[in-house]
Amino acid sequence: MTIEQWIAANTTSGAMAPPDILQSAVESAVRAPSGHNLQPWRFRLGFNFIDLFADQSRALPILDPEGRELIMSCGAALYYLRLALRHAGCELRVIPIPDPTNPDWLARIYAFCGSRATAEETRLFEAIALRHSSRTPFQIRPVAPELPLQLASAAATEGVVLQPLRRLEEQTGLIALLNAGAHAQAASEPFRREMAGWLHSGAQGEGTGEGVTNFPIDIGNLMTYSGALGSEAADAGEHFAAHLSALAESASFIGVLCTKRDSVGEWLEAGQALAHTLLLAAAQGIQAAFLNAPIQQEALRSELGKLVGGLLHPQCVLAFGYAPYISPTPRRPIADVLV
């Protein structure tokens, strides 16, 4: 059955998802993870569909010149949309990148009522309230031995490979790349200015829905961290590298989300795999930290690719473990993300 036939059949049956279900799905989607809490998405509600757009006004051109992390963030929101609609009992049809002439239009989801969520979908949906990014070293406590395989299986359902870094030389290699990435970024004045400006905006008042307001005490408060990024580059690099290394060294499991190709479509898939794996972990009381400094620099990304076998394109580095609860980052009002 083609998408047109499927839509026609469901429309005739009168099973269109009502507006309140679509609105509720967007309210769940805005809780998706995004790099530096940029929330770079927009949504359009139709009579039986939701459109997802990239919001380029929230891009970081120095840190993310290709828009890789921006698109992945939107992919995470797309997965949250899918999950919320399934939890509401909707059958879905997702059209990725509906119009290649409009690159910011990333997906359209058609939704019709008349289904029922599986137990696993319900568990993942409930984990939305539990998931948060870890910003402090993990507890010295092993995760269940089957978790890496479960996470890899979740990523595979989205068409993405979660490549584990198990061997000591792989983990040592990653830490070397994290150190190199941290020092290179701290040495870049444009990077320091871009990051300090964004973090500074989040510090100017909670309730705005902007910025990152829950940095851990080992980094200091938000203003201190912004100041560090604007101070002597060597000191900032050491500070940043030590923070990333502590996260990596304390993790129970580290995996790299990889795709077979490296284009917008694969970035969108990687974002959905990211959301799926993070929620699966959170449902078991496990959180993740982002270790993306090597992803954000082309030369280091190439070295990371070699570390994971040389045949795949690394898109995100995730460290998993048990972490203390931290307050969630703020989210923009729904009115600000609807078009």
C-alpha positions in Angstrom: 0.0 0.0 0.0 1.4 3.4 -1.0 1.4 6.3 1.4 -1.4 7.9 -0.6 -3.5 4.8 -0.4 -2.8 4.4 3.3 -3.8 8.0 4.0 -7.0 7.7 1.9 -8.0 4.5 3.7 -7.5 6.0 7.2 -9.1 9.3 6.3 -12.2 7.5 5.0 -12.4 5.5 8.2 -12.5 8.8 10.2 -9.5 7.7 12.3 -7.5 10.9 12.0 -5.5 11.9 15.1 -7.2 14.8 16.9 -5.4 18.1 17.4 -4.9 17.5 21.1 -2.9 14.3 20.4 -0.7 16.1 17.9 -0.1 19.0 20.3 0.7 16.6 23.1 3.3 14.9 20.9 5.0 18.1 20.3 5.1 18.8 24.0 6.9 15.5 24.4 9.2 16.2 21.4 10.6 19.4 22.9 12.1 17.3 25.8 14.4 15.6 23.4 18.2 16.0 23.9 20.0 18.6 21.8 23.6 19.8 21.7 24.1 22.6 24.2 20.3 22.7 24.7 20.0 24.6 21.4 16.5 23.1 20.7 17.0 23.8 17.0 13.5 22.6 15.8 10.2 23.9 14.7 6.9 22.0 14.3 3.9 22.6 12.1 0.6 20.9 12.9 -1.7 19.8 10.1 -5.1 18.1 10.1 -3.5 14.7 10.4 0.2 15.3 10.4 3.2 17.0 12.1 6.0 18.6 10.1 9.5 18.9 11.6 11.8 21.7 10.5 15.4 22.6 11.4 15.7 26.0 13.0 18.8 27.5 11.4 18.6 30.6 13.6 19.8 28.4 16.4 22.9 27.0 14.7 26.4 27.1 16.0 28.5 27.9 12.8 31.9 27.5 14.6 31.2 24.4 16.6 28.9 22.7 14.0 29.6 24.2 10.6 28.0 21.4 8.6 24.9 21.3 10.8 25.6 17.7 11.8 24.6 18.1 15.5 21.7 20.4 14.6 20.2 17.7 12.4 20.9 15.0 14.9 19.1 17.0 17.6 16.1 17.3 15.2 16.3 13.5 14.7 16.0 13.0 18.4 12.9 15.2 18.5 11.5 13.1 15.6 11.9 9.9 17.6 10.2 11.5 20.6 7.3 12.5 18.2 7.1 9.0 17.0 7.1 7.6 20.4 4.5 10.0 21.8 2.1 9.3 18.9 2.5 5.6 19.3 1.9 5.9 23.1 -1.3 7.8 22.2 -2.5 4.8 20.0 -1.6 6.1 16.6 -0.5 4.3 13.5 2.3 6.3 11.8 3.8 6.9 8.4 7.0 8.9 8.4 8.3 10.7 5.3 11.9 11.9 5.9 13.1 14.9 4.0 9.8 15.3 2.1 11.1 18.1 -0.2 14.8 18.1 -1.2 14.4 21.7 -2.4 13.6 22.7 1.2 16.5 21.2 3.2 15.1 22.5 6.6 12.0 20.4 6.2 13.2 17.2 7.8 10.2 15.1 8.2 6.4 14.7 8.0 4.6 12.3 10.3 1.0 11.2 9.4 -0.9 9.9 12.4 -4.2 8.0 12.6 -5.8 6.6 15.7 -6.8 2.9 16.0 -3.7 1.2 17.3 -2.2 0.4 20.7 1.3 1.0 22.0 3.4 -2.0 22.9 4.7 -2.6 26.4 8.2 -1.6 25.2 6.9 1.7 23.7 5.1 2.5 26.9 8.3 1.9 28.9 10.3 4.1 26.6 7.7 6.8 26.7 7.7 6.8 30.5 11.5 7.1 30.4 11.3 10.6 28.8 10.7 11.9 32.3 13.7 10.0 33.6 16.4 10.8 31.0 19.0 13.5 31.6 22.5 14.1 30.4 25.2 13.2 32.9 27.7 16.1 33.6 29.6 14.6 36.5 31.7 11.4 36.6 29.7 8.2 36.8 29.3 6.0 39.9 31.8 3.1 40.1 29.1 0.5 39.4 28.9 -1.8 36.4 25.9 -1.8 34.1 24.1 -5.1 33.3 26.2 -7.1 31.0 23.4 -7.4 28.4 23.0 -3.6 28.2 25.5 -2.9 25.4 23.8 -5.5 23.2 20.4 -4.0 24.0 21.5 -0.5 23.1 23.1 -1.7 19.9 19.9 -3.5 18.9 17.9 -0.3 19.6 20.3 1.7 17.4 20.0 -0.9 14.7 16.3 -0.5 14.5 16.9 3.1 13.4 19.5 2.0 10.8 22.5 3.0 12.8 25.5 1.1 14.3 26.4 1.5 18.0 30.1 0.5 17.9 31.4 -0.4 21.4 34.8 0.7 22.6 35.7 -2.2 24.8 39.5 -2.8 24.4 41.9 -0.8 26.5 43.7 0.6 23.4 40.3 1.8 22.0 39.5 3.6 25.3 43.0 5.0 25.6 42.7 6.2 22.0 39.4 7.9 22.7 40.8 9.7 25.7 43.7 11.0 23.6 41.2 12.3 21.0 39.1 13.9 23.7 42.2 15.7 25.1 43.3 16.8 21.6 39.8 18.0 20.9 39.4 19.9 24.1 42.7 21.7 23.7 42.0 22.6 20.1 38.6 24.0 20.9 39.9 26.0 23.9 42.7 27.4 21.7 40.2 28.8 19.2 39.0 32.3 20.1 35.9 32.0 17.8 34.9 28.8 19.5 35.4 30.3 23.0 33.4 33.3 22.0 30.6 31.3 20.5 30.3 28.9 23.4 30.7 31.6 26.1 28.0 33.6 24.5 25.6 30.7 24.4 26.3 29.6 27.9 26.1 33.2 29.1 22.6 33.5 27.6 21.5 30.6 29.6 22.8 32.1 32.8 20.8 35.3 32.5 17.7 33.9 34.1 15.9 30.6 34.3 12.5 30.6 32.9 13.6 31.7 29.5 13.9 28.1 28.2 17.3 28.8 26.9 20.9 27.7 27.6 22.4 25.2 29.9 21.7 25.9 33.6 22.8 22.7 35.3 26.6 22.4 35.0 28.1 20.4 37.8 30.0 21.8 40.7 33.3 20.4 39.5 33.0 22.8 36.5 31.7 25.6 38.6 28.6 27.7 38.0 27.7 28.8 34.6 29.4 32.2 34.7 32.6 30.6 36.0 32.6 28.1 33.1 31.9 30.9 30.6 34.8 32.8 32.1 37.1 29.8 31.8 36.4 29.5 28.1 37.3 33.1 27.6 40.5 33.0 29.7 44.0 31.7 28.9 43.6 29.0 26.3 45.9 26.5 27.9 44.2 26.7 31.2 40.8 26.3 29.6 42.0 23.4 27.5 43.3 21.6 30.6 40.0 22.2 32.4 37.9 21.0 29.5 40.1 18.0 28.8 40.1 16.9 32.5 36.3 17.1 32.6 35.8 14.9 29.4 38.5 12.4 30.5 36.8 12.0 33.9 33.5 11.2 32.2 35.1 8.7 29.9 37.2 7.0 32.6 34.3 6.5 35.0 31.9 5.2 32.3 30.7 1.6 32.5 30.3 1.4 28.7 31.3 3.7 25.8 29.8 3.4 22.4 30.0 5.4 19.1 26.9 5.9 17.0 28.0 5.4 13.4 26.4 5.5 10.0 27.4 3.9 6.7 27.2 7.2 4.9 27.6 10.8 6.0 24.7 13.0 4.8 21.7 14.7 6.2 19.6 11.6 5.9 22.0 9.6 8.0 22.4 12.4 10.6 18.6 12.4 11.0 18.7 8.6 11.5 21.5 8.9 14.0 19.5 11.4 16.0 16.6 8.9 16.2 19.0 6.2 17.2 20.5 8.5 19.8 17.1 9.2 21.4 16.1 5.5 21.3 19.3 4.3 23.0 19.2 7.1 25.6 15.6 6.3 26.6 16.3 2.6 26.7 19.2 3.3 29.1 17.1 5.7 31.2 14.4 3.1 31.6 17.0 1.0 33.4 18.2 3.8 35.6 21.3 4.5 33.4 22.3 7.9 32.0 24.7 9.0 29.3 27.3 11.7 28.8 28.2 13.2 25.4 31.9 13.1 24.4 31.7 14.8 21.1 34.8 16.9 21.0 36.4 14.6 18.4 33.3 14.6 16.3 33.3 18.4 16.1 36.7 18.6 14.3 37.2 17.0 10.9 40.7 15.7 11.5 39.8 14.1 14.8 36.6 12.7 13.4 38.7 10.9 10.8 40.9 9.5 13.6 37.9 8.4 15.5 36.6 6.7 12.4 39.8 4.6 12.3 39.3 3.7 15.9 35.9 2.2 15.1 37.2 0.2 12.2 37.5 2.7 9.3 34.4 1.6 7.5 31.8 3.7 9.3 31.2 7.4 9.9 31.1 8.3 13.6 28.3 10.7 14.6 28.1 10.7 18.4 30.2 9.4 21.3 28.2 8.2 24.3 29.4 7.2 27.7 26.9 5.2 29.9 26.7 4.6 33.6 24.9 5.3 36.8 24.8 9.0 37.6 23.1 11.2 40.2 20.0 13.0 39.2 20.3 16.6 38.0 17.6 19.1 37.2 16.6 19.0 33.5 17.7 21.8 31.2 15.0 24.3 30.5 12.8 24.1 27.4 11.3 26.8 25.3 7.5 27.3 25.4 5.5 25.4 22.9 4.4 28.6 21.3 8.0 29.4 20.4 8.5 26.2 18.4 5.3 26.1 16.4 5.0 27.6 12.9 
